[in-house]
Amino acid sequence: MILPLLCACTSRPTGVLQPVAANASASQVEMLVATTRAKSNSPGEMFSGERARAANYADITVSIPPAKVRKVGDVAWPRRLPPNPATDFATLKAEKVDRHAAEQWLSSHVRKTSDGSVLVFIHGFNNQFDDAVFRFAQIVHDSGAHSVPVLATWPSRGKLLDYGYDRESTNYTRNAVENLFQYLARDTEVKEVSILAHSMGNWLALESLRQMAIRNGGLPAKFKNVMLASPDVDVDVFGSQIVDMGKQRPHFTLFVSRDDRALALSRRVWGNVPRLGAINPDQSPYQEELEANKVTVIDLTKLKEGDSLHHTKFAESPEIVQLIGKRLSDGQTLTDNRLGLGDDIVVATTGAAQTVGTAAGLIVSAPIAIVDQNTRQNYRHYAETLVASGSESKPPMAKSRCETGSQAEAKNCNR
């Protein structure tokens, strides 16, 4: 069933990080990249999904087309190369730099801000390097946040069946992300640090903060906010992680959705222990534990926008992304909206950016049988894996995956 679909599909271009000339009508997002990905020799790729022995750095500028030509909630991937900045996401600058140059970049950009704030983004499962770059650029642009963007990207192969490799890559990257946090803590020009992590990236964020707290005897006061979007984290493990961080810790905002199908699958994989991003925050013992740890909860269950797996509502809802941007810009605490999002959030985000980033849904480990336009390039890998195993039929996990609902949006399943 899958092979005919493969033949009917065309992949999006690779090598999209090859720089092109700017367009006057497009916006620009400059970001610093810190990564444990290995360098790639392929033009326009920069970094692969394999693991480097030491951290690498890059200075990247992404061009974002005007809202009138871009569908709200989408990264406008180019259909052909070179991309057209008037209609596509495009790369204007992509330079690998050493650590000293990265530190200079950070200092110069922090000095340009009004509050010395930095936003660190940690992506999730199944992200190739260009996925992470373009997604973060869109979140920064569409949220209207004025913080200096720092992308912490770890070695994800961007393949559906490499869930285990990706998970171990987050463990491999813990020291590097802690080192990044330690540098931000030491830099006197950085006045405030916020962290936004999605799904599997939450494990990396929490473990790095935990290590830092244990090593330093606590976390620095400048680490103000940690936003946990659909965290694929064992709920019991999260409880121990936050305790290990000590009494002085950032303000945690947790985005949950009880209809998150991706996390329902992850729960099966990890021994039927609830995943943090899918709990009912009004149910015991979660309600008491969250209140005791002063964790603000944004319950997105009633929000109908988002991918078919209900895993990326935080990024696909204009109101939520704008609320994040307003929080970062104005220093306000995110509102607890467990009882519904509706007019309260719309009012809260008035005047913020009117567009929104989309991260597509995620797949934990099962194959997918329906091809979405942004997922096509992974399906040949999947088909080859089936052939290598001697069967084109779906394994048991794939059956349970189908039972949960629509199969979709795997390539950008930013878990």
N, C-alpha and C positions, 0 to 999 in steps of 0.2 A: 504493500500500500504506500510505503514511504518513497520507494525508488521512483515511481512515476511522478510524484510530486517534486522530487529533486530535479528531474529532467525538465520540468516545466518552469523552474525558478531560476532567477539570476541573482548572484550575490551583489551586495553593495561593494563599492570599490575599497581596496585596501591601500595603505600608504597615504592616508588622508592628512597626515601631519607634515607633508611636504609644503613648505611655505609658499604663499602666493601674494600678489600685490593687494593692498587694502582697497576697499571701496568706501567712498565718502558717506554712503547712506547706512552703512553697517556700524554696529557698536563693537567695542573691543573689551575683552576681559584678559588681564594679565595675571598669571599665576606662577608660583614657585612649586616645583615638584620635588618631592623626596621619595625615593623608591628603593626597594630591594629587588626589583626586576633586573634581569641581565640586559645589557645593551644589545641592540639588534643592528645588524648590518644592512637590513632591508631599507631602502629609501622610504621615508615617510612613516616608518613604524617606530623608530627610536628605541623602544624597549619591548622585550618579548614577555612571555609568561613564565620563563624559567627563572631560577633563583641566582642572584648575584652573591658574591662572597662579601661584598661591602656595599654600603649605601651609595646610590647614584643620585644626581641632581639635574634638574633641567629648568630652563627659563622659557615659558611658552605663552604666546598671545593668541587667543582665539577670536575670530571675527564672527559676529552673530547678526544675521540679516534682520531687517526691520520687521516689526510685528505685522505689518500689513501683508507680508508675503509668507509668514510663518504661522502654521497652525498652532494655536495655543496648546501648550503641553508637549510639544515635540522638539526633539533635536532634528534639525533639517539636514539629515545626512546627504551628502552629494551623491547624485546618481552616476556621475562620471567625473573623471579627473582631467584637467585641474578643476577644482570646485569654483563656483561663481559666488563670491561673497555677497552679491546682491540678493541671492536666493538661498544660499547654502551656508551651513557652518563651514568655516575654513580656517586654516592655520596661517597666521601672518609671521610668526616667529617660533622656532623650535630649536633651541640650542642646549646641548649638554654642557653643564658647567661643573667645576669642582666645588668642594665644600666652601672654600674661601669666597668664591664668587657668589655662591648661594647665600652666604651670610651677608655679603655686601648688598645683594638684591633685597633681602628682607629688611635690612636697616634703612635703605633708601626709600622703600615703599611704605614702611611703618611711619617714617617721618612725615609723609604726605597726608596721613590720616588725621582726623581731628581728635581721635581718642586713643590712638596707638593700639587698636584692636586687630587680632588675627583670627581667621576662621580656618580650622583644619577639617578637611573632609576625608573620610575613610569609606571607600566603596564596599560593595558586597561581592558575593559569588558570581562567577561567570562573566567577568569583565576583562576584556582586553585593554591594553593601555589607552588606545584612542577612545574606547567607551568611557573610561573614567575621566579623561580630559574633557571631552565634549559635555558629558553629563554635569560635571562640576561647573564648567563655564556657564551652562544654562542656569543652574541653581543660583550661582552668584548673580548673574544678570537679572534673572526673573524675580528674585527675592528682593532686589534693591538694596542688599547689604553693602555696607561701605568698608567692611573689614578687609584686611589683606588676605587674599586667598592662598592657602597652602594645601596642596593635594598630597596626601600620604597614600601611595598606591603600592600594593603588595602583589607578589607573583601569582596571578590567576591566569590559567591557560585559556579561559574563555571557551570552555567546552563543557557540554552538559554532563558528560560522564566522568568529569574530573573533580567531582565534589570533594572526595577525600584528599586529593592533592591540594586543592584550594584551601581546605580547612587546615592542613598541616602548614601551608604557606603563611597563614595568619600567625601560627605559633612561631614560625621561623622569623617573622618580622617584628615580634614583640620588642626585642632589644633596640632595633632601629627606631621604632616609633617612640619608645621611651627616651632615647637619645634626643630625638627631635623635641619632645616635651621638655626635657631638661635644658636644652638650649634656649627655648622660648622662656623658660623660667628665669634663666640667668641674664637674658638680654634686657637691660634696663630701659631700652626704648619701647619694648613691648609692654603695654599696660594691662591688656586684657586678652585672654585666650578663650575661644569657644570651640567646641568640637561637635561636628555633626557626623554621625555614623549610620550606616544602613545595614540591616540584617546581619550577615556574617561579619561585616566590618565592626559591629558592636563588640564582638568577642575580642578583637584586636584592640579596640579603644579601651575597653574596660581592663583587660589584662595589662596593658601598658601603663595605665593610670595606677593600677594596683601595685605593680612593680616599683613605680616611681615613689609612691607613698611609703612603701616598706623601706626602700633604700634611703629616703630622705627623712623618715619619721613624720610624714604628712605631705599634703599637697599645698602648693603655693596659693596664696589668696587671689592672684591674678587669673587663675583658672576658674572662670566665672560660671560657664554653662557647658553642660554636656547633653546633647540632644540624641536620644536613642530611638531611631526610627525602625519599627518592625524588627526588634532585635531577635536574632536566632541564637538565643542564649538560654541555657537551662535556668529556670526560675530559682532553683535552690542555689546554684552556683552564683548567680547575681547577688543573692543575699549575702553570701560570704565575701564576695569581691568588694561590695560597698562597705562592709564592716572593716575590711582590711585597709581601706583608704583613710580611716580615722575620722575624727569629728569635724575637722576642717576640710571640707570637700566641696566641689562645684555644685551648683544647683542642677539637679537632674530633671529633664523633661522626657517623659516616656510616651511614645506614640504607639497605641495598641489598636488592634482590630480583631474582634472575636471571630470574624468570618474570613480570616487570612488562611487561604487554602495551602499556601506554600509552607507556612509554619505548622499547619496540621500534619503535613507529610513529614516535616522535620521531626516532629514529636514522635512519629512512628519509628524513624531511624534511630533516635536517641533514647530508646527505652521507655517510651510513653510518658516521659516527664514533660510537663507543660513548658512551652517556650514563652519567654518573657513577653514577646510582642503580641501574644494571643490570649493573655489572661483576661479574666473579668475583674476589673479594678474595684468593683463594688462588692466583691465576694470575699469572705474570710478564707484564708488568713491574709490574702493579698492586700485588702483595704487597710488593715491595721499596720502591716509591714511598710507599705508605701507611705502612709502618714507618719509613721515613726521615723522614717528616713527622709522625710520632707521631699518626696519625689512627686513632682507635678505630673498628672496624667492627662493626656489628650486622647480621648476615646473616639476613634474614627469609625466605629462599627456602623453607625447610622449614615455615614457619608457614602453615597452611591457612586461617586466618581472614582476612577482608577482602573487598573488593569483587571483582567478577568479572574486573577488569583487573589485580588484584594490585598496585595502585598506592598503596593507603592502609593497608597493614598496620600501620604505626607508630601510627596513630590508632585502628584498629579492634580491636586486640588489647588486652584489659585489662592483661595482664602488661607490655606495652611501655609503655603510657601511664603506668601506675603506676611503672614503673622510671624514666621521665623525671621524674615528680613527686618520687620519692624522691631522685633525684640533685639536683634543685634545692633540696629541703628540707634534705637532710643533708650536702650538699657532697661526695658520693661520686662517683667516676669510674664512668661507665657501663661495665658488664662487656662484654668481647669475647666474643660468643656465636656465633662462626662455625659451630661444630660442631652447633648445635641450641639451641633456646630452652627447651623443656621445663621440668623441675623446677627448674633453676638460677634461672631468672627468676621462677618462681612463689615460690620461697623468698625471693628478693631483694626481692619486692614485698609480702611479708606485712605486713599492717597498713596498707597504703596504701588509697586509695579503691577501692571495689569496682565502680565503673562506668567506662565508657570513652567517649571521643569517637569519633565516626565522621565521617570525611570521605569522600565517595564517590569513585569512580574518575574518570579523566579521559580526554578525547578530545583528540587532538592537532589534527586539522583535518578529519577526515572526518565526514560525516553519519551519523546513527544511526537504525536502523529500528525498534528495539524501545523502547517507552515504559515508563519506570520511574515510580513514583508521585511521586518528587521531581524529575523532569525535565520534566514536562509543559509548563510554560509556555514553554520554549524551542522547542518543536516547531512552533508556528505561524510563528515567525521562520524556521525552517529550511524549512518548506514554501513560504513566500512567496519565499524565495531561489531555490528550485528553479523555481517558476513564472516568476520574473523572468528566469531563465536560459533559459527555453523548454523545459525538460525536467523530468520527474519521475523520471527514471531516476537511479541512483546513479553518480557519476563514478568513475574508476578507483581513486582512493584509498579510496572507500567499499567497493569490492570487496575490496581488500587488508585493510581493517579487518575485514570479515566473516570473512575467512580466519583471522584471528588468534584468534577465539573469540567469546564472548558480547558483544553490544552492550548496554551498560547504564549507568545512573547518570551521565548526562551533566551534569545541572543542577548537582549538587554535585561535578562532577569537578574537585576542587580542585587544579588543576595550576598 
